[in-house]
């Protein structure tokens, strides 16, 4: 008798065929997508940290390692290591035992990250996703969404042009053009 907690091996005859809509991806397309995902992952922490530093600077006037550790739920040591990498990459500058500050490069990244986050949240909310869920989902989506997808989100959220021309009054049905 076999142990019920032990997974049994599936035979080819037992497995149902997996049906995926659309044509199969080529190896090149999949490799390109995975490379992009890895690039996005490498920037994800930097974006989160510079965004948090900017928010702390605006709300309390400074960003300290202890504040970041509390915000991210990580140790002080983890924050110090991450901030060291951000400093090496030109996003922040610090002085020993003092607050940290964003460089121009860090401020640009923080601004872009906040705008992207707000856009993703607005898009999800427009689909009926509750605010709290949209905020949480946006934290993951914002780091992996392409510029083309963000542009589509903007188009989706843009108010419709009236009568096909910006600023033109809307026509009523049956009304003809002048």
C-alpha positions in Angstrom: 0.0 0.0 0.0 1.3 3.5 -0.8 1.4 6.4 1.5 -1.5 8.8 0.6 0.7 11.8 1.3 3.2 10.7 -1.3 2.4 12.2 -4.7 1.9 9.6 -7.4 3.6 9.9 -10.7 1.3 10.8 -13.6 1.5 8.8 -16.7 1.1 10.5 -20.0 -2.3 8.9 -20.4 -3.5 10.4 -17.1 -2.6 14.0 -18.0 -5.2 16.1 -19.8 -3.8 18.2 -22.6 -3.1 21.8 -21.6 -5.1 24.1 -23.8 -3.8 27.7 -24.0 -5.6 30.3 -26.1 -3.5 31.8 -28.9 -0.5 30.7 -30.8 2.4 29.2 -28.8 5.3 31.5 -27.9 8.6 31.1 -29.7 11.7 30.6 -27.6 12.9 34.0 -28.6 9.7 35.7 -27.4 9.7 33.9 -24.1 13.5 34.6 -23.5 12.9 38.3 -24.3 10.0 38.5 -21.8 12.0 36.7 -19.1 15.0 39.1 -19.6 12.6 42.0 -19.2 11.1 40.6 -16.1 14.6 40.1 -14.6 15.5 43.7 -15.4 12.3 44.9 -13.8 13.0 42.9 -10.7 16.4 44.5 -10.4 14.9 48.0 -10.3 11.9 47.0 -8.1 13.7 47.5 -4.8 15.3 50.8 -5.9 11.9 52.1 -7.0 10.2 51.1 -3.7 13.0 52.6 -1.6 13.2 56.0 -3.4 9.5 56.3 -3.4 9.4 55.7 0.4 12.3 58.1 1.0 10.5 60.8 -1.0 7.3 60.2 0.9 9.1 60.4 4.3 10.9 63.5 3.3 7.6 65.2 2.4 5.7 64.0 5.5 8.4 64.3 8.2 11.2 66.2 6.6 13.7 63.3 6.6 14.1 59.6 5.8 16.0 57.5 8.4 16.9 53.8 8.2 14.7 53.0 11.1 11.7 54.6 9.4 12.4 52.6 6.2 12.9 49.3 8.2 9.5 49.9 9.9 7.8 50.8 6.6 9.1 47.7 4.7 9.0 45.3 7.7 12.7 44.4 7.3 15.7 44.7 9.6 17.8 47.8 10.0 20.8 45.9 8.5 18.7 45.1 5.3 17.9 48.8 4.9 21.6 49.8 5.4 22.7 47.3 2.7 20.0 48.4 0.3 20.7 52.1 0.8 24.4 51.3 0.2 23.5 49.9 -3.2 21.2 52.8 -3.9 24.1 55.2 -3.0 26.5 53.2 -5.2 24.0 53.5 -8.1 23.5 57.2 -7.7 19.9 57.3 -6.3 20.6 58.6 -2.7 23.3 60.2 -0.7 23.9 59.8 3.0 26.1 60.8 5.9 27.0 58.3 8.6 24.3 58.3 11.4 22.2 60.9 9.5 19.1 60.9 7.3 19.3 60.0 3.7 18.4 62.2 0.7 17.5 61.6 -2.9 19.8 62.7 -5.7 18.3 64.2 -8.8 18.4 60.7 -10.4 16.6 59.2 -7.3 14.0 62.0 -7.3 13.2 61.3 -11.0 12.9 57.6 -10.3 10.6 58.3 -7.3 8.4 60.6 -9.3 8.1 58.2 -12.2 7.4 55.3 -9.7 4.6 57.3 -8.0 3.0 58.3 -11.2 3.1 54.8 -12.5 1.6 53.5 -9.2 -1.2 56.1 -9.3 -2.0 55.2 -13.0 -2.2 51.5 -12.2 -4.4 52.1 -9.2 -6.7 54.4 -11.3 -6.9 51.8 -14.0 -7.8 49.0 -11.6 -10.4 51.2 -9.9 -11.9 52.0 -13.3 -12.5 48.2 -13.6 -14.3 48.1 -10.3 -11.5 46.8 -8.2 -11.9 48.0 -4.5 -9.4 50.7 -3.4 -7.5 48.6 -0.9 -7.1 45.7 -3.4 -6.1 48.0 -6.2 -3.4 49.6 -4.0 -2.0 46.2 -3.1 -2.1 44.8 -6.6 -0.5 48.0 -8.0 2.5 47.4 -5.8 3.4 44.4 -7.9 2.0 45.4 -11.3 3.7 48.9 -11.3 7.2 47.3 -11.5 6.5 45.1 -14.5 4.2 47.0 -16.8 5.5 48.2 -20.1 5.4 51.7 -21.5 3.0 50.5 -24.1 0.6 49.1 -21.5 0.8 52.3 -19.4 -0.1 54.2 -22.6 -3.1 51.9 -23.0 -4.1 52.5 -19.4 -4.0 56.3 -20.0 -6.1 56.0 -23.1 -8.6 53.9 -21.2 -8.8 56.5 -18.5 -9.0 59.5 -20.8 -12.3 61.2 -21.1 -13.9 60.5 -24.4 -13.6 63.2 -27.0 -17.0 64.8 -27.7 -18.2 64.6 -31.3 -14.7 63.5 -32.4 -13.1 66.9 -31.7 -11.6 68.1 -28.5 -13.7 70.9 -27.1 -16.5 70.4 -29.5 -20.0 70.3 -28.0 -21.6 66.9 -28.0 -24.3 66.4 -30.6 -27.6 64.9 -29.8 -28.8 61.9 -31.7 -30.4 62.9 -35.0 -28.6 66.2 -35.0 -26.6 66.9 -38.2 -23.2 68.5 -38.6 -23.1 72.2 -39.4 
